[in-house]
Amino acid sequence: MAETSAEDWIATFAEAVGADAPGEERIGKLLRLAAVAAHSSERVAAPIACWIAGSAGLDVERAIAIAEGLGDD
């Protein structure tokens, strides 16, 4: 059985929940936010940070900036 690509799975999931699938640029930004969260803490922080940003209605670039600034004193 062939494995489903991430892009196909995301598109299918988005359709199933009644949302538009993110484009390539937005996916890249979300992955950047996830990377900042995971590398600053633990891996589990990555999906939760993305969920929080989406729930708060934050622009992904703004969320990345906030995440990157959390370690700054």
Sequence and secondary structure as in RCSB ss.txt:
>XXXX:A:sequence
MAETSAEDWIATFAEAVGADAPGEERIGKLLRLAAVAAHSSERVAAPIACWIAGSAGLDVERAIAIAEGLGDD
>XXXX:A:secstr
     HHHHHHHHHHHHT     HHHHHHHHHHHHHHHHHS TTHHHHHHHHHHHTT  HHHHHHHHHHTT  
